[in-house]
Amino acid sequence: MARRTRRSRKTAPELTQRLKQFTRAFPDISSIWVLDRNGDAIVSSLFYPIPPSFNAPERSYLKAELADGDGLKIGRVVEITLTGSILFPVSKQRRDHPGRFSGFTLVSVLPSAFEQAYGTLRGNTTASFALVRDDGVVLARHPLAARPGIVLDQSSGFGQLILRNPDGGRYTSVSRVDGVERRFAVRKLQGLPVFVSSSIKTREIVEGWAWQMARYVGITIPAMALVCLFIVLTVRRTKAFYAEVERREALEQNIRQAQRIEAVGQLTGGIAHDFNNLLTVIIGNLQMAIRQLPDGKPRAMMENAQRGAMRAAELTKRLLAFSRNQALNPKPIDVNRLVSTMSDMMGRTLGETITILTVRGAGLWEIEADITELESALLNLAVNARDAMPDGGTLTLETANAYLDDEYSESVRGLKTGQYVMIAVSDTGGGMPKEVLDKAFDPFFTTKPPGAGTGLGLSQAYGFVKQSGGHIKIYSEIGHGTTVKIYLPRRTSAAQDVEEKPPADVPRGRGQRILVTEDDADVRAYIVQTLGDLGYEVIQAADGPTALAILSRQPVDLLLTDIVMPGMNGRVLADEARTQMPTLKVLFMTGYSRNAIVHHGRLDPGVSLIQKPFSQSALAQQVERQLSDGGGG
């Protein structure tokens, strides 16, 4: 118990820093809180430790807005007594591994962030905007700012519209804000109990028509044709306004989806890093135990446990791919040749009921990508396609050159205009409904029965494609099948192909001295024992400064260092160490790179990396390669 308490105290400041970094990335979030079962704060993105005043009885008005079920709850707008801030809380209950209620996660959202965006949309018009809960509670609005207690009851135009049409619509009503007749457009946000409302003065629409008509009053009969023309133009102008409202709402929805996926990616990346450290210890010690056991039931049980741990490592790898924090090793790829090779493999994997067709584009450009991750992404798409055709069907692999222009690129966040190679995977299954299509890339989302899938296949493909500077899009119609299109940038560099050497048997050391620097004691102990068993002389350090002090006293043949460490990270340690030993060989290890040696999804030139979790043979081969080839970092 004492050890767990010390670990919790150590974890709380680290979690505070992580939450603080997260809020900085999203200006519309004021703060993030982790609360206990009673709704009292445990961790906050604002400060550590939590001041007693933030858990005082007089702050009970905030507890009334916490989630009272398993779903997400968007609370009312409140004014924080201690700070005077205006915000609305978004909360969800937390549950531990057995599924027991353990507290809440709360995000404080600033209405002012929405109001600033609405101000940009309004421009010089008389338009107004509001973000409203389905029970009429106003969360944000413009031009008048939101404040606590504003509710549109059922007698309002909004309330009457929602009673008639729960998905929204249009109506004309006298505004309770400025007493002016306005034309309103209301749209429900997908998957949330929230509506976006926009309006414009009816008089502004009518005046636009009347001004056009007045110029032609008194003109002869032939000129009436022009009057009719301007009436038509005015009607089109009105329709264009509502079309623009709908376009902006759709754009906001796309941005929200991208931000949601980005937020989940950051969280999953951090989880994967910690999990990889645990798996390194588990897999490594299982391998050492298996080598010392004779054939029999205990050895078989150990080998079964090792296979389970390796499957967990594969899931963690997919999490890293989705969070776009996996180190990629891009190489030139002939996509047509890859598709041809994979179609043969898929034919054996998917079964006899699936017919595979390939349509390879002529004059196809080369791409530069991580071939292992690309193969994994395509195989995941093929397996999903097979599962969508339980009675058999046709799977089509298609390639083509493509150019994504400015107009298309502007509609996709972070996508650059230019030349791409398109790879499409199509099936003749039943297709996806819209509610499934909207969540298809979310990690752990699956329509398969329990135990039949992890829900990470499309997430891995999404993360890999985005990290490679590409784009992925799903097209699906009920009854007509699904097509997933991957766009990867055309290769423009003149990099030379490097032939991969086949792995050899587990090599052994010859007494070379290796300095292991790793902050996790369990991981460090496993690596030290493994290298010692392989015949190396091993020195260990728990952090960068200790490692530098050791290097100042004695030379080493190789520095094996973790990247993500508190204080001095592995890259800084390697740079400092080379000031003492310019020819020092360095091998980095990590479960989550955090851009210390990986930029834009690619390893920095000349950097050697082994990713956790790793086996004894993988570590032995990488260390031997560094010592014999003179690789650096």
C-alpha positions as CSV (number, residue, x, y, z in Angstrom):
1,M,0.0,0.0,0.0
2,A,2.8,2.4,0.9
3,R,4.5,1.7,-2.5
4,R,1.2,2.4,-4.3
5,T,0.7,5.7,-2.5
6,R,4.3,6.8,-3.4
7,R,3.6,5.8,-7.0
8,S,0.3,7.8,-7.1
9,R,2.1,10.9,-5.7
10,K,4.8,10.5,-8.4
11,T,2.2,10.0,-11.1
12,A,0.0,13.0,-10.2
13,P,2.5,15.7,-11.2
14,E,3.3,13.9,-14.5
15,L,-0.4,13.6,-15.3
16,T,-0.9,17.3,-14.5
17,Q,1.8,18.2,-17.0
18,R,0.2,15.9,-19.7
19,L,-3.2,17.5,-19.1
20,K,-1.6,20.9,-19.3
21,Q,0.0,20.1,-22.7
22,F,-3.3,18.8,-23.9
23,T,-5.2,22.0,-23.0
24,R,-2.5,24.2,-24.7
25,A,-3.2,22.3,-28.0
26,F,-7.0,23.2,-27.8
27,P,-7.7,26.9,-27.0
28,D,-11.4,26.2,-26.5
29,I,-10.6,24.1,-23.5
30,S,-10.1,26.0,-20.2
31,S,-9.0,23.0,-18.1
32,I,-9.2,19.3,-17.6
33,W,-10.0,17.6,-14.2
34,V,-9.8,14.1,-12.8
35,L,-12.4,13.8,-10.0
36,D,-13.1,11.1,-7.4
37,R,-16.4,9.4,-6.7
38,N,-17.6,12.4,-4.6
39,G,-16.8,14.8,-7.4
40,D,-13.7,16.3,-5.6
41,A,-10.7,17.1,-7.7
42,I,-7.7,14.7,-7.6
43,V,-5.7,16.1,-10.6
44,S,-6.1,19.2,-12.7
45,S,-4.4,20.7,-15.7
46,L,-4.2,24.1,-13.9
47,F,-2.1,23.3,-10.9
48,Y,-0.6,20.7,-8.6
49,P,-1.4,20.1,-5.8
50,I,-5.1,21.0,-5.8
51,P,-5.8,24.0,-3.5
52,P,-8.4,23.1,-0.7
53,S,-10.7,26.0,-1.9
54,F,-11.4,24.1,-5.1
55,N,-13.0,21.2,-3.2
56,A,-14.9,23.5,-0.7
57,P,-18.7,22.8,0.0
58,E,-19.7,26.1,-1.7
59,R,-18.5,24.7,-5.1
60,S,-21.3,22.0,-5.0
61,Y,-23.1,23.8,-7.9
62,L,-20.4,22.3,-10.2
63,K,-21.1,18.8,-8.9
64,A,-24.7,19.1,-10.0
65,E,-23.5,19.3,-13.7
66,L,-21.5,16.0,-13.5
67,A,-22.5,12.9,-15.6
68,D,-25.2,10.8,-13.9
69,G,-24.9,7.8,-16.3
70,D,-22.5,6.1,-18.7
71,G,-22.9,8.7,-21.4
72,L,-21.2,12.1,-22.0
73,K,-22.9,15.0,-20.2
74,I,-22.7,18.6,-21.4
75,G,-23.5,20.8,-18.4
76,R,-25.1,24.2,-18.2
77,V,-23.1,27.4,-18.5
78,V,-21.8,28.4,-15.0
79,E,-19.7,31.2,-13.6
80,I,-16.8,30.0,-11.5
81,T,-17.0,31.8,-8.1
82,L,-13.3,31.8,-7.4
83,T,-12.2,33.1,-10.9
84,G,-15.2,34.7,-12.5
85,S,-14.7,32.6,-15.6
86,I,-17.7,31.6,-17.7
87,L,-17.7,28.0,-19.0
88,F,-19.7,24.9,-19.4
89,P,-18.5,21.5,-18.1
90,V,-18.4,18.3,-20.2
91,S,-18.0,15.2,-18.1
92,K,-18.0,11.4,-18.2
93,Q,-17.9,8.7,-15.5
94,R,-14.7,6.7,-15.2
95,R,-14.7,3.0,-14.4
96,D,-11.9,0.7,-13.2
97,H,-10.9,-2.6,-14.8
98,P,-13.7,-4.7,-13.2
99,G,-16.2,-2.0,-14.4
100,R,-16.8,-0.3,-11.0
101,F,-17.5,3.4,-10.9
102,S,-14.3,5.2,-9.8
103,G,-15.0,8.9,-10.5
104,F,-15.3,11.4,-13.3
105,T,-13.2,13.0,-16.0
106,L,-14.3,16.7,-16.6
107,V,-13.4,19.1,-19.4
108,S,-14.2,22.8,-18.9
109,V,-15.1,24.4,-22.2
110,L,-15.0,28.2,-22.9
111,P,-18.1,29.5,-24.7
112,S,-16.0,32.5,-25.7
113,A,-14.0,30.2,-28.1
114,F,-17.2,29.4,-30.0
115,E,-18.3,33.0,-29.9
116,Q,-15.1,34.2,-31.5
117,A,-15.5,31.7,-34.3
118,Y,-19.1,32.8,-34.8
119,G,-17.9,36.5,-34.9
120,T,-15.7,35.6,-37.9
121,L,-18.5,33.9,-39.7
122,R,-20.9,36.8,-39.1
123,G,-18.8,39.4,-40.8
124,N,-20.7,42.6,-41.7
125,T,-24.1,40.8,-41.8
126,T,-27.0,40.8,-39.3
127,A,-26.4,37.1,-38.7
128,S,-26.5,35.6,-35.2
129,F,-25.3,32.2,-34.0
130,A,-25.9,30.0,-31.0
131,L,-24.9,26.6,-29.6
132,V,-27.9,25.1,-27.8
133,R,-28.5,21.9,-25.8
134,D,-31.5,19.8,-26.8
135,D,-33.4,21.0,-23.7
136,G,-32.9,24.6,-24.8
137,V,-30.0,25.5,-22.5
138,V,-27.8,28.1,-24.4
139,L,-24.1,27.1,-24.3
140,A,-22.6,29.9,-26.5
141,R,-24.0,32.6,-28.8
142,H,-23.0,35.6,-30.8
143,P,-23.2,38.7,-31.1
144,L,-24.4,38.7,-27.4
145,A,-22.2,36.5,-25.2
146,A,-23.7,33.5,-23.3
147,R,-24.2,33.8,-19.6
148,P,-25.6,31.4,-17.0
149,G,-29.4,30.7,-16.9
150,I,-30.3,31.4,-20.6
151,V,-32.9,28.7,-21.7
152,L,-35.1,28.5,-24.8
153,D,-38.3,26.9,-23.5
154,Q,-40.8,24.9,-25.5
155,S,-42.9,28.0,-26.3
156,S,-39.9,29.5,-28.3
157,G,-39.5,29.0,-32.0
158,F,-36.5,26.7,-31.2
159,G,-38.6,24.6,-28.8
160,Q,-41.5,24.3,-31.2
161,L,-39.1,23.3,-34.1
162,I,-37.4,20.5,-32.1
163,L,-40.8,19.1,-31.0
164,R,-41.8,18.8,-34.7
165,N,-38.4,17.7,-36.0
166,P,-35.7,16.4,-33.6
167,D,-33.0,16.8,-36.2
168,G,-33.6,20.5,-36.7
169,G,-34.8,22.6,-39.7
170,R,-35.9,26.2,-40.4
171,Y,-38.4,28.6,-39.0
172,T,-39.2,32.3,-38.9
173,S,-39.8,34.0,-35.5
174,V,-39.4,37.2,-33.7
175,S,-36.1,37.0,-31.8
176,R,-36.3,37.4,-28.0
177,V,-32.8,39.0,-28.0
178,D,-33.4,42.0,-30.3
179,G,-37.2,41.8,-30.9
180,V,-36.7,41.6,-34.7
181,E,-38.2,39.0,-37.0
182,R,-35.5,36.6,-38.2
183,R,-35.2,33.5,-40.3
184,F,-33.5,30.7,-38.4
185,A,-31.7,27.5,-39.5
186,V,-31.1,24.8,-36.9
187,R,-29.0,21.6,-37.3
188,K,-28.3,18.8,-34.7
189,L,-24.7,17.8,-34.3
190,Q,-24.1,14.1,-35.0
191,G,-24.0,12.0,-31.9
192,L,-24.4,14.9,-29.4
193,P,-27.4,16.4,-27.7
194,V,-26.5,19.8,-29.1
195,F,-27.8,22.0,-31.9
196,V,-26.1,24.8,-33.9
197,S,-28.5,27.7,-34.7
198,S,-28.0,30.6,-37.1
199,S,-30.3,33.4,-38.2
200,I,-30.5,36.5,-40.3
201,K,-33.0,39.4,-40.2
202,T,-36.0,38.7,-42.5
203,R,-35.9,42.4,-43.4
204,E,-32.3,42.0,-44.8
205,I,-33.6,39.3,-47.2
206,V,-36.6,41.4,-48.2
207,E,-34.7,44.6,-48.6
208,G,-32.3,42.9,-50.9
209,W,-35.2,41.9,-53.1
210,A,-37.0,45.3,-52.8
211,W,-33.9,47.3,-53.6
212,Q,-33.5,45.4,-56.8
213,M,-37.2,45.8,-57.7
214,A,-37.4,49.6,-56.9
215,R,-34.8,50.4,-59.6
216,Y,-37.2,49.1,-62.2
217,V,-40.6,50.5,-61.0
218,G,-42.2,52.6,-63.8
219,I,-40.2,51.0,-66.6
220,T,-42.1,49.8,-69.6
221,I,-43.6,46.3,-70.0
222,P,-40.5,44.7,-71.7
223,A,-38.4,45.7,-68.6
224,M,-40.7,43.6,-66.4
225,A,-38.7,40.6,-67.6
226,L,-35.7,42.1,-65.9
227,V,-37.8,42.5,-62.7
228,C,-38.7,38.8,-62.8
229,L,-35.0,38.0,-63.3
230,F,-34.0,39.9,-60.3
231,I,-36.7,38.2,-58.2
232,V,-35.2,34.9,-59.3
233,L,-31.7,36.1,-58.4
234,T,-33.0,37.2,-54.9
235,V,-34.5,33.8,-54.3
236,R,-31.2,32.2,-55.3
237,R,-29.4,34.6,-53.0
238,T,-31.6,33.5,-50.1
239,K,-31.0,29.8,-51.0
240,A,-27.3,30.5,-51.2
241,F,-27.3,31.9,-47.7
242,Y,-28.8,28.8,-46.3
243,A,-26.5,26.7,-48.4
244,E,-23.5,28.6,-46.9
245,V,-24.9,28.0,-43.4
246,E,-25.1,24.3,-44.1
247,R,-21.6,24.3,-45.6
248,R,-20.1,26.0,-42.6
249,E,-21.9,23.6,-40.2
250,A,-20.5,20.6,-42.2
251,L,-17.0,22.1,-42.1
252,E,-17.3,22.6,-38.3
253,Q,-18.3,19.0,-38.0
254,N,-15.3,17.8,-40.0
255,I,-13.0,19.9,-37.8
256,R,-14.6,18.5,-34.6
257,Q,-14.1,14.9,-35.9
258,A,-10.4,15.6,-36.8
259,Q,-9.8,17.2,-33.4
260,R,-11.5,14.2,-31.6
261,I,-9.4,11.7,-33.5
262,E,-6.3,13.9,-32.7
263,A,-7.1,14.0,-29.0
264,V,-7.7,10.3,-28.7
265,G,-4.4,9.7,-30.6
266,Q,-2.4,11.8,-28.1
267,L,-3.9,9.8,-25.2
268,T,-3.4,6.4,-26.8
269,G,0.2,7.3,-27.7
270,G,1.0,8.0,-24.1
271,I,-0.7,4.8,-23.0
272,A,1.2,2.7,-25.6
273,H,4.5,4.1,-24.4
274,D,3.9,3.0,-20.8
275,F,2.5,-0.4,-21.9
276,N,5.5,-1.1,-24.1
277,N,7.8,-0.7,-21.1
278,L,5.7,-3.3,-19.3
279,L,5.7,-5.7,-22.3
280,T,9.5,-5.4,-22.6
281,V,9.8,-6.8,-19.1
282,I,7.1,-9.5,-19.5
283,I,8.3,-10.8,-22.9
284,G,11.9,-10.7,-22.0
285,N,11.6,-12.5,-18.8
286,L,9.3,-15.1,-20.4
287,Q,12.0,-15.8,-23.0
288,M,14.7,-16.2,-20.4
289,A,12.4,-18.6,-18.4
290,I,11.6,-20.7,-21.5
291,R,15.3,-21.2,-22.3
292,Q,15.9,-22.7,-18.8
293,L,12.9,-25.0,-18.9
294,P,12.9,-28.6,-20.3
295,D,10.2,-29.7,-22.7
296,G,6.9,-30.4,-20.9
297,K,3.8,-28.8,-19.7
298,P,5.4,-25.8,-17.8
299,R,7.4,-24.9,-20.9
300,A,4.2,-25.1,-23.0
301,M,2.4,-22.8,-20.6
302,M,5.2,-20.3,-20.7
303,E,5.2,-20.3,-24.5
304,N,1.5,-19.8,-24.5
305,A,1.9,-16.8,-22.2
306,Q,4.6,-15.4,-24.5
307,R,2.3,-15.7,-27.6
308,G,-0.3,-13.7,-25.7
309,A,2.2,-11.0,-24.8
310,M,3.3,-10.8,-28.4
311,R,-0.4,-10.3,-29.5
312,A,-0.6,-7.5,-26.9
313,A,2.6,-6.0,-28.4
314,E,0.9,-6.0,-31.8
315,L,-2.1,-4.2,-30.4
316,T,0.2,-1.6,-28.9
317,K,1.9,-1.2,-32.2
318,R,-1.5,-0.4,-33.8
319,L,-2.2,2.2,-31.1
320,L,1.1,3.9,-31.8
321,A,0.3,3.8,-35.5
322,F,-3.1,5.5,-34.8
323,S,-1.5,8.2,-32.6
324,R,1.1,8.8,-35.4
325,N,4.0,8.4,-32.9
326,Q,5.4,5.2,-34.4
327,A,8.9,5.6,-36.0
328,L,8.5,4.8,-39.7
329,N,11.4,3.7,-41.9
330,P,10.3,4.8,-45.4
331,K,11.8,3.1,-48.5
332,P,11.0,3.5,-52.3
333,I,8.1,1.3,-53.2
334,D,6.8,0.1,-56.6
335,V,3.1,0.0,-55.6
336,N,2.0,-2.1,-58.6
337,R,4.6,-4.8,-57.7
338,L,3.5,-4.7,-54.1
339,V,-0.2,-5.1,-55.0
340,S,0.6,-8.0,-57.3
341,T,2.5,-9.8,-54.5
342,M,-0.1,-9.1,-51.9
343,S,-3.0,-10.3,-54.1
344,D,-1.4,-13.7,-54.1
345,M,-1.0,-13.7,-50.4
346,M,-4.5,-12.4,-49.8
347,G,-5.9,-15.2,-52.0
348,R,-4.5,-17.7,-49.6
349,T,-5.5,-15.7,-46.5
350,L,-9.0,-14.6,-47.3
351,G,-10.4,-18.0,-48.4
352,E,-11.9,-19.5,-51.6
353,T,-15.2,-17.6,-51.4
354,I,-13.5,-14.3,-52.1
355,T,-12.5,-13.5,-55.6
356,I,-9.6,-11.0,-55.9
357,L,-9.2,-8.7,-58.8
358,T,-6.3,-6.2,-59.4
359,V,-6.5,-3.1,-61.6
360,R,-3.0,-1.7,-61.9
361,G,-2.6,1.8,-63.3
362,A,-0.2,2.3,-66.2
363,G,2.9,4.5,-65.6
364,L,2.3,4.4,-61.9
365,W,4.6,6.7,-59.8
366,E,6.8,5.4,-57.0
367,I,6.1,6.3,-53.4
368,E,8.3,6.5,-50.3
369,A,6.8,4.8,-47.3
370,D,7.3,2.1,-44.6
371,I,6.6,-1.0,-46.6
372,T,5.8,-3.1,-43.5
373,E,3.2,-0.7,-42.3
374,L,1.7,-0.3,-45.8
375,E,1.4,-4.1,-46.1
376,S,-0.2,-4.2,-42.7
377,A,-2.7,-1.4,-43.6
378,L,-3.7,-3.1,-46.8
379,L,-4.1,-6.5,-45.2
380,N,-6.3,-5.0,-42.5
381,L,-8.5,-3.4,-45.2
382,A,-8.7,-6.7,-47.0
383,V,-9.7,-8.6,-43.8
384,N,-12.4,-6.0,-43.1
385,A,-13.6,-6.4,-46.7
386,R,-13.8,-10.2,-46.3
387,D,-15.8,-9.8,-43.1
388,A,-18.2,-7.6,-44.9
389,M,-18.9,-10.4,-47.4
390,P,-19.8,-13.4,-45.2
391,D,-21.3,-15.3,-48.2
392,G,-18.4,-14.5,-50.5
393,G,-17.9,-11.7,-53.1
394,T,-15.3,-9.8,-55.0
395,L,-12.3,-7.8,-53.5
396,T,-10.8,-5.4,-55.9
397,L,-7.3,-3.8,-55.5
398,E,-6.8,-0.8,-57.7
399,T,-3.9,1.6,-58.2
400,A,-3.7,4.9,-60.1
401,N,-1.9,8.2,-60.2
402,A,-3.9,11.1,-58.7
403,Y,-3.7,14.9,-58.3
404,L,-5.4,16.5,-55.3
405,D,-6.1,20.1,-56.2
406,D,-6.4,23.2,-53.9
407,E,-10.2,22.9,-53.6
408,Y,-10.1,19.3,-52.4
409,S,-7.0,19.9,-50.1
410,E,-8.7,22.8,-48.4
411,S,-11.6,20.6,-47.4
412,V,-9.3,18.1,-45.6
413,R,-7.3,19.3,-42.5
414,G,-3.5,19.1,-43.1
415,L,-3.6,17.8,-46.6
416,K,-1.2,19.3,-49.1
417,T,-2.0,19.9,-52.8
418,G,0.0,17.7,-55.2
419,Q,0.7,14.4,-56.8
420,Y,-0.3,11.2,-55.1
421,V,-0.5,7.5,-55.7
422,M,-4.0,6.1,-55.0
423,I,-4.6,2.6,-53.7
424,A,-8.2,1.5,-53.5
425,V,-9.6,-1.6,-51.7
426,S,-13.2,-2.3,-52.7
427,D,-15.7,-5.0,-51.7
428,T,-19.2,-6.1,-52.8
429,G,-20.5,-6.3,-49.3
430,G,-23.6,-4.7,-47.7
431,G,-22.0,-1.2,-47.2
432,M,-21.9,1.0,-44.1
433,P,-24.7,3.1,-42.7
434,K,-23.8,6.8,-42.0
435,E,-23.6,6.3,-38.2
436,V,-21.0,3.5,-38.7
437,L,-19.1,5.5,-41.4
438,D,-18.7,8.5,-39.0
439,K,-17.0,6.3,-36.4
440,A,-15.1,4.0,-38.7
441,F,-11.6,5.4,-37.9
442,D,-12.2,5.6,-34.1
443,P,-9.9,3.2,-32.2
444,F,-11.7,0.2,-30.7
445,F,-14.9,0.9,-32.6
446,T,-16.1,-2.3,-34.3
447,T,-19.4,-3.7,-35.5
448,K,-18.2,-7.3,-35.1
449,P,-19.3,-9.5,-32.1
450,P,-17.2,-9.6,-28.9
451,G,-14.0,-11.4,-29.5
452,A,-14.1,-11.2,-33.3
453,G,-12.1,-8.0,-33.7
454,T,-10.1,-5.4,-31.9
455,G,-11.5,-2.3,-33.7
456,L,-7.9,-1.1,-34.5
457,G,-7.6,-2.2,-38.2
458,L,-8.9,1.1,-39.7
459,S,-7.4,3.1,-36.9
460,Q,-3.9,1.7,-37.7
461,A,-4.4,2.5,-41.5
462,Y,-5.6,6.0,-40.7
463,G,-2.6,6.8,-38.4
464,F,0.0,5.3,-40.8
465,V,-1.4,7.2,-43.8
466,K,-1.6,10.5,-42.0
467,Q,1.9,10.1,-40.5
468,S,3.1,9.4,-44.1
469,G,1.7,12.7,-45.3
470,G,-1.2,11.1,-47.1
471,H,-5.0,10.9,-47.1
472,I,-7.5,8.1,-46.5
473,K,-11.2,8.2,-47.5
474,I,-14.1,5.8,-47.2
475,Y,-16.9,5.6,-49.7
476,S,-19.8,3.4,-48.9
477,E,-23.5,2.8,-49.9
478,I,-25.9,0.4,-48.3
479,G,-26.4,-2.6,-50.7
480,H,-23.5,-1.5,-53.0
481,G,-20.3,-2.2,-51.0
482,T,-17.5,-0.1,-49.6
483,T,-14.3,1.4,-51.1
484,V,-11.4,2.6,-49.0
485,K,-9.0,4.9,-50.9
486,I,-5.5,5.6,-49.7
487,Y,-3.5,8.5,-51.2
488,L,0.3,8.5,-50.5
489,P,2.6,11.3,-51.8
490,R,4.6,10.6,-55.0
491,R,8.2,9.9,-54.3
492,T,10.4,12.9,-55.4
493,S,13.7,12.1,-53.6
494,A,16.6,10.3,-55.3
495,A,17.3,8.0,-52.3
496,Q,19.0,4.7,-53.2
497,D,17.4,1.4,-52.5
498,V,19.0,-0.5,-49.6
499,E,19.0,-4.3,-49.7
500,E,17.9,-5.7,-46.4
501,K,20.1,-8.5,-45.0
502,P,18.3,-11.6,-43.8
503,P,18.4,-12.0,-40.0
504,A,21.1,-14.3,-38.7
505,D,21.2,-16.5,-35.6
506,V,21.4,-14.8,-32.2
507,P,24.9,-13.3,-32.2
508,R,27.0,-13.1,-29.0
509,G,29.3,-10.5,-27.6
510,R,33.0,-10.7,-27.1
511,G,33.3,-8.7,-23.9
512,Q,32.5,-5.3,-25.4
513,R,31.4,-2.7,-22.9
514,I,27.9,-1.3,-23.2
515,L,26.3,1.5,-21.1
516,V,22.6,1.0,-20.7
517,T,20.6,4.1,-19.7
518,E,16.9,3.5,-18.9
519,D,14.7,5.2,-16.2
520,D,12.4,2.2,-15.7
521,A,14.1,-0.1,-13.2
522,D,12.4,-3.3,-14.4
523,V,13.2,-2.7,-18.0
524,R,16.8,-1.8,-17.2
525,A,17.2,-5.0,-15.1
526,Y,15.9,-7.1,-18.0
527,I,18.2,-5.5,-20.6
528,V,21.3,-5.7,-18.3
529,Q,20.7,-9.4,-17.6
530,T,20.0,-10.2,-21.3
531,L,23.2,-8.4,-22.5
532,G,25.2,-10.0,-19.8
533,D,24.0,-13.5,-20.8
534,L,25.0,-12.6,-24.4
535,G,28.6,-12.1,-23.3
536,Y,28.8,-8.3,-23.0
537,E,30.2,-6.2,-20.1
538,V,27.3,-4.1,-19.0
539,I,27.2,-0.8,-17.0
540,Q,23.9,0.8,-16.1
541,A,22.5,4.2,-15.4
542,A,19.0,5.4,-14.4
543,D,19.3,8.9,-16.1
544,G,21.3,11.1,-18.4
545,P,23.5,12.9,-15.8
546,T,24.5,9.6,-14.2
547,A,25.4,8.2,-17.7
548,L,27.6,11.2,-18.5
549,A,29.4,10.9,-15.1
550,I,30.2,7.2,-16.0
551,L,31.4,8.2,-19.5
552,S,33.8,10.8,-18.0
553,R,35.5,8.0,-15.9
554,Q,35.7,5.1,-18.4
555,P,35.2,4.5,-22.2
556,V,32.4,2.3,-23.6
557,D,31.9,0.6,-27.0
558,L,28.2,1.4,-27.2
559,L,25.6,3.7,-25.6
560,L,22.1,2.0,-25.4
561,T,19.7,4.6,-24.2
562,D,15.9,5.1,-23.9
563,I,14.6,8.2,-25.6
564,V,11.8,9.3,-23.3
565,M,13.3,10.0,-19.8
566,P,12.6,12.6,-17.2
567,G,14.9,15.6,-17.4
568,M,17.5,14.8,-20.0
569,N,16.1,12.8,-22.9
570,G,18.1,10.2,-24.8
571,R,18.9,12.4,-27.8
572,V,20.3,15.1,-25.6
573,L,22.3,12.5,-23.7
574,A,23.8,11.1,-27.0
575,D,24.8,14.6,-28.1
576,E,26.4,15.4,-24.8
577,A,28.2,12.0,-24.7
578,R,29.7,12.6,-28.1
579,T,31.3,15.8,-26.9
580,Q,33.4,13.4,-24.6
581,M,33.7,10.5,-27.1
582,P,33.2,11.8,-30.7
583,T,33.3,8.2,-32.2
584,L,30.8,6.8,-29.6
585,K,28.2,4.4,-31.2
586,V,24.6,4.9,-30.0
587,L,21.5,2.8,-30.2
588,F,18.2,4.3,-29.2
589,M,15.3,2.4,-27.8
590,T,11.7,3.6,-27.2
591,G,8.1,2.7,-27.0
592,Y,6.9,6.2,-28.0
593,S,9.3,8.6,-29.8
594,R,7.7,12.0,-29.1
595,N,9.7,13.5,-31.9
596,A,13.0,13.4,-30.1
597,I,14.6,11.5,-33.0
598,V,11.6,11.2,-35.3
599,H,10.4,14.2,-37.3
600,H,7.4,14.2,-39.7
601,G,7.0,10.4,-39.1
602,R,10.5,9.5,-40.2
603,L,13.7,8.6,-38.4
604,D,16.4,11.3,-38.6
605,P,19.3,10.4,-40.9
606,G,21.9,8.2,-39.4
607,V,19.8,7.3,-36.3
608,S,19.5,3.6,-35.2
609,L,16.4,2.7,-33.2
610,I,15.0,-0.5,-31.7
611,Q,11.3,-0.3,-30.6
612,K,9.9,-1.7,-27.4
613,P,8.9,-4.4,-26.7
614,F,11.8,-6.4,-28.2
615,S,13.0,-10.0,-27.9
616,Q,16.4,-11.1,-26.9
617,S,17.3,-12.1,-30.5
618,A,16.1,-8.7,-31.8
619,L,18.2,-6.8,-29.2
620,A,21.2,-9.1,-29.9
621,Q,21.1,-8.5,-33.7
622,Q,20.7,-4.8,-33.4
623,V,23.5,-4.4,-30.9
624,E,25.8,-6.6,-33.0
625,R,24.9,-4.6,-36.1
626,Q,25.8,-1.3,-34.3
627,L,29.1,-2.6,-33.0
628,S,30.2,-4.2,-36.4
629,D,28.8,-1.6,-38.9
630,G,29.8,1.4,-36.9
631,G,26.3,2.8,-36.9
632,G,25.7,5.9,-34.9
633,G,22.7,7.8,-33.7
